[in-house]
Amino acid sequence: MTEQHEPAVGRPPDFPVSGCAVVVGGSGGIGRAIAVQLAERGCNIALTYFKGSARADETASLVRSAGQEVHVGQVDLREEAEVGKFVDEAAEHFDGVHTAIYAAGPYIPMRFIGQQPAAAFREVMEHDAFGCYHLMRAALPHLRKSKGSFTAIVTPAIRRYAVRDILSAAPKAAIEQLVKGLAAEEGRFGVRANAVGVGVITDGLYHALVESGDFDQRFLDASRQAMALRRLGTADEVAEGVVFLASARARWITGQTLMVDGGYAL
Ligand SMILES: NC(=O)c1ccc[n+]([C@@H]2O[C@H](COP(=O)([O-])OP(=O)(O)OC[C@H]3O[C@@H](n4cnc5c(N)ncnc54)[C@H](OP(=O)(O)O)[C@@H]3O)[C@@H](O)[C@H]2O)c1
């Protein structure tokens, strides 16, 4: 651990020195910011990508620049066996997993429910809700050993619905329930689970949504107006919330969803 992260006397360190943090979606905008901030706080990182190997390599080199070791793997989160293999390998490589972060999710076209074909709904549930479920199950035996934590990215649309956002809100509502379930069932083994609801930020999926026209000027202006703080956020600001909840600073917090959304879901 670096000097600036030495805990105050009597307080446990934010993260254990041994073991690693698994960040799925490490090639994405939010996953990258989380991986880098965890590395800055002394964690070794095991990160996954799906199709973006070059983006995963960029994240890996940022983790190394922060002075930590990194293990990178290609994983399709829809495949339970692939997820299990990656997490077990990461645990073996780093001698344990103390943190698991679900920061993945597919591109989601924004349409009204009446316009979304069932196939699109099925696909997003497989990538996103099942992806998180697979990670949770794969990480659990390791988190029990380390008394570690699980943190998942969700959306404020599960509190304040935004029209045309069903492909985000529906899987994330399932993910929030998985997180609550894990927290309730595994707390007795010292495992915590929380979620972070991400508002509209100018990183990650934002770029594809601007390019597709789903995030046009009208949408972005309306989003700002709907936020108490009247501005869009950044992946770095989201990562601050995730890293806090994952760390021992949040050691008596479990089963919660923290909205990092500029005050959208109020
Ligand atoms: N950005 C926002 O404004 C915002 C707001 C609310 C919620 N969120 C949620 O936050 C999460 C991360 O979003 P982001 O903005 O960081 O998006 P992003 O930059 O597009 O990253 C998405 C990540 O998910 C991975 N992924 C997608 N499908 C996968 C699969 N089947 N198996 C394994 N990995 C898969 C991608 O891998 P590859 O790139 O390697 O293919 C990438 O690492 C998503 O769940 C998103 O819905 C984002």
The ligand as an SDF file (V2000), in Angstrom:
LIG
                    3D

 48 52  0  0  0  0  0  0  0  0999 V2000
  -22.4300    5.4950  -19.4650 N   0  0  0  0  0  0  0  0  0  0  0  0
  -23.5790    5.7740  -18.9060 C   0  0  0  0  0  0  0  0  0  0  0  0
  -24.1110    6.9070  -19.0530 O   0  0  0  0  0  0  0  0  0  0  0  0
  -24.3020    4.7400  -18.0610 C   0  0  0  0  0  0  0  0  0  0  0  0
  -25.4100    5.1460  -17.3000 C   0  0  0  0  0  0  0  0  0  0  0  0
  -26.0860    4.2090  -16.5240 C   0  0  0  0  0  0  0  0  0  0  0  0
  -25.6750    2.8910  -16.5110 C   0  0  0  0  0  0  0  0  0  0  0  0
  -24.5940    2.5270  -17.2690 N   0  0  0  0  0  0  0  0  0  0  0  0
  -24.2180    1.1180  -17.2210 C   0  0  0  0  0  0  0  0  0  0  0  0
  -22.8730    0.9790  -16.8010 O   0  0  0  0  0  0  0  0  0  0  0  0
  -22.3200   -0.2170  -17.3670 C   0  0  0  0  0  0  0  0  0  0  0  0
  -20.9910    0.1550  -18.0380 C   0  0  0  0  0  0  0  0  0  0  0  0
  -21.2850    1.1380  -19.0240 O   0  0  0  0  0  0  0  0  0  0  0  0
  -20.1660    1.9800  -19.8070 P   0  0  0  0  0  0  0  0  0  0  0  0
  -20.7520    3.3130  -20.0210 O   0  0  0  0  0  0  0  0  0  0  0  0
  -18.8570    1.8140  -19.1780 O   0  0  0  0  0  0  0  0  0  0  0  0
  -20.2320    1.2020  -21.2020 O   0  0  0  0  0  0  0  0  0  0  0  0
  -19.0690    0.7410  -22.2060 P   0  0  0  0  0  0  0  0  0  0  0  0
  -17.9700    1.7150  -22.2320 O   0  0  0  0  0  0  0  0  0  0  0  0
  -19.7750    0.4060  -23.4920 O   0  0  0  0  0  0  0  0  0  0  0  0
  -18.5390   -0.6090  -21.5300 O   0  0  0  0  0  0  0  0  0  0  0  0
  -19.3370   -1.7700  -21.4950 C   0  0  0  0  0  0  0  0  0  0  0  0
  -18.4720   -2.9180  -21.0200 C   0  0  0  0  0  0  0  0  0  0  0  0
  -19.2490   -4.1210  -20.9800 O   0  0  0  0  0  0  0  0  0  0  0  0
  -18.5640   -5.1410  -21.7000 C   0  0  0  0  0  0  0  0  0  0  0  0
  -19.5370   -6.1300  -22.2060 N   0  0  0  0  0  0  0  0  0  0  0  0
  -20.6740   -5.9100  -22.8910 C   0  0  0  0  0  0  0  0  0  0  0  0
  -21.2920   -7.0950  -23.1430 N   0  0  0  0  0  0  0  0  0  0  0  0
  -20.5180   -8.0700  -22.6000 C   0  0  0  0  0  0  0  0  0  0  0  0
  -20.5880   -9.4960  -22.5100 C   0  0  0  0  0  0  0  0  0  0  0  0
  -21.5990  -10.2120  -23.0450 N   0  0  0  0  0  0  0  0  0  0  0  0
  -19.5970  -10.1650  -21.8860 N   0  0  0  0  0  0  0  0  0  0  0  0
  -18.5500   -9.4890  -21.3480 C   0  0  0  0  0  0  0  0  0  0  0  0
  -18.4300   -8.1490  -21.3670 N   0  0  0  0  0  0  0  0  0  0  0  0
  -19.3980   -7.4490  -21.9960 C   0  0  0  0  0  0  0  0  0  0  0  0
  -17.8220   -4.3910  -22.7800 C   0  0  0  0  0  0  0  0  0  0  0  0
  -16.7890   -5.1770  -23.3180 O   0  0  0  0  0  0  0  0  0  0  0  0
  -16.0490   -4.8160  -24.7510 P   0  0  0  0  0  0  0  0  0  0  0  0
  -16.0650   -3.3220  -24.8860 O   0  0  0  0  0  0  0  0  0  0  0  0
  -14.6700   -5.3730  -24.5580 O   0  0  0  0  0  0  0  0  0  0  0  0
  -16.8050   -5.5060  -25.8210 O   0  0  0  0  0  0  0  0  0  0  0  0
  -17.3020   -3.1980  -21.9690 C   0  0  0  0  0  0  0  0  0  0  0  0
  -16.1920   -3.5820  -21.2010 O   0  0  0  0  0  0  0  0  0  0  0  0
  -23.3680   -0.7530  -18.3360 C   0  0  0  0  0  0  0  0  0  0  0  0
  -24.0960   -1.7620  -17.7120 O   0  0  0  0  0  0  0  0  0  0  0  0
  -24.2600    0.4410  -18.5780 C   0  0  0  0  0  0  0  0  0  0  0  0
  -25.5860    0.0570  -18.9100 O   0  0  0  0  0  0  0  0  0  0  0  0
  -23.8980    3.4100  -18.0370 C   0  0  0  0  0  0  0  0  0  0  0  0
  1  2  1  0
  2  3  2  0
  2  4  1  0
  4  5  1  0
  4 48  2  0
  5  6  2  0
  6  7  1  0
  7  8  2  0
  8  9  1  0
  8 48  1  0
  9 10  1  0
  9 46  1  0
 10 11  1  0
 11 12  1  0
 11 44  1  0
 12 13  1  0
 13 14  1  0
 14 15  2  0
 14 16  1  0
 14 17  1  0
 17 18  1  0
 18 19  2  0
 18 20  1  0
 18 21  1  0
 21 22  1  0
 22 23  1  0
 23 24  1  0
 23 42  1  0
 24 25  1  0
 25 26  1  0
 25 36  1  0
 26 27  1  0
 26 35  1  0
 27 28  2  0
 28 29  1  0
 29 30  1  0
 29 35  2  0
 30 31  1  0
 30 32  2  0
 32 33  1  0
 33 34  2  0
 34 35  1  0
 36 37  1  0
 36 42  1  0
 37 38  1  0
 38 39  2  0
 38 40  1  0
 38 41  1  0
 42 43  1  0
 44 45  1  0
 44 46  1  0
 46 47  1  0
M  CHG  2   8   1  16  -1
M  END
$$$$
